[in-house]
């Protein structure tokens, strides 16, 4: 299978956006989400993954500035993103709405999913390590 191709749904599985984060990079960033009802001056301290991240850091590291288009049929019906690091899923995000483009990249507004049933289904799973950091997968 080619890394950029979506994974075919498995019977009974849940099709999600898979976001693979690398190691944490301290890199302050600012952007404007007011066109989508968000903050006029949103910020984040960096991107990537590190242990003991706050929910806000994890959400902002994972939800923004990806090369994808929410208008592509690839993403139709996807309500959740699963964050992975080093081949293991770490968190589930609810995708509320796409935002962008920002400099030719897109993101979404959303939130960390705390529901124990859904988190139990999707967190701590092994996933393939891919070159493309954003794709679809069925878990």
C-alpha positions in Angstrom: 0.0 0.0 0.0 1.2 3.5 -0.8 1.4 5.8 2.3 -0.8 8.5 0.7 -3.7 6.2 -0.1 -6.6 5.9 2.3 -7.0 2.5 4.1 -10.1 0.6 3.0 -12.7 0.3 5.7 -12.7 -2.9 7.6 -16.0 -4.5 8.6 -17.1 -3.0 11.9 -14.2 -0.5 12.1 -14.3 3.2 12.5 -12.8 5.4 9.7 -10.8 8.3 11.2 -8.3 10.9 10.3 -4.8 9.7 11.5 -2.5 12.5 12.5 1.0 11.4 13.2 3.1 13.8 15.3 6.9 13.8 15.5 8.9 14.9 18.5 8.0 18.2 20.2 9.5 21.4 18.7 9.3 24.6 20.7 8.1 27.1 18.1 5.7 29.8 19.1 3.0 30.5 16.5 0.1 32.8 16.1 -2.8 32.8 13.7 -6.3 34.2 13.3 -9.4 31.9 13.5 -12.0 34.7 13.8 -13.4 33.9 10.3 -14.6 30.6 11.7 -15.8 31.8 15.1 -12.5 31.3 16.9 -9.9 33.6 18.5 -8.6 36.6 16.5 -5.2 35.8 17.9 -4.8 32.1 18.6 -1.4 30.9 19.7 0.5 27.7 20.4 3.8 27.1 22.1 5.0 24.5 19.6 4.1 21.4 17.7 4.7 17.7 17.8 4.3 15.3 20.7 5.9 15.0 24.2 4.8 13.1 27.2 2.7 15.1 29.8 1.3 17.6 27.3 -1.7 19.4 28.4 -4.9 18.8 26.5 -4.7 22.3 25.0 -1.2 21.7 23.8 -2.0 18.3 22.2 -5.1 19.7 20.5 -3.3 22.7 19.0 -0.3 20.6 18.0 -2.5 18.1 16.1 -5.3 20.1 14.6 -3.5 22.7 12.5 -1.5 23.4 9.4 -1.8 20.2 7.4 -1.7 19.7 3.6 -5.2 18.3 3.1 -8.4 19.7 1.8 -11.7 19.2 3.6 -13.4 19.5 0.2 -11.8 16.3 -1.0 -14.1 13.3 -0.9 -11.4 11.4 1.0 -12.6 13.1 4.2 -16.4 12.7 3.7 -18.0 11.4 6.9 -14.9 11.6 9.1 -15.9 12.9 12.5 -12.8 12.0 14.6 -9.0 12.4 14.3 -6.7 10.0 16.1 -3.3 11.4 17.2 -0.4 9.0 17.0 3.3 9.2 17.9 5.9 6.5 17.3 3.3 4.0 16.0 0.9 4.2 19.0 -2.4 6.2 19.2 -2.4 8.7 22.0 -5.6 10.7 21.8 -8.9 11.1 20.0 -10.1 14.5 18.7 -13.6 15.4 17.7 -13.6 17.4 14.4 -16.1 20.2 14.7 -15.4 22.1 11.6 -12.6 22.6 9.1 -10.7 25.9 9.0 -8.4 27.5 6.5 -6.7 27.8 4.3 -3.7 29.2 6.1 -0.7 29.5 3.8 -2.1 26.7 1.7 -2.7 24.4 4.6 -5.9 23.5 6.6 -6.9 22.7 10.1 -10.0 22.1 12.1 -11.6 23.3 15.3 -12.4 20.5 17.7 -11.8 19.1 21.1 -10.2 16.2 23.0 -12.6 13.3 23.3 -12.9 12.1 26.9 -15.6 9.5 26.4 -14.1 6.3 27.9 -15.9 4.0 25.4 -14.6 5.9 22.3 -11.2 6.5 23.8 -11.0 2.8 24.8 -11.7 1.9 21.2 -9.2 4.2 19.6 -6.4 5.0 22.1 -3.3 2.8 22.8 -3.6 1.1 19.4 -0.7 0.2 17.2 -0.8 2.0 13.8 1.6 2.0 10.9 4.3 4.7 10.9 3.9 6.6 7.7 5.8 9.3 5.8 2.6 11.3 5.3 1.6 12.7 8.7 -2.1 13.0 7.8 -4.2 10.2 6.2 -7.3 8.1 6.8 -7.3 4.7 8.6 -9.9 2.3 9.9 -9.5 1.2 13.5 
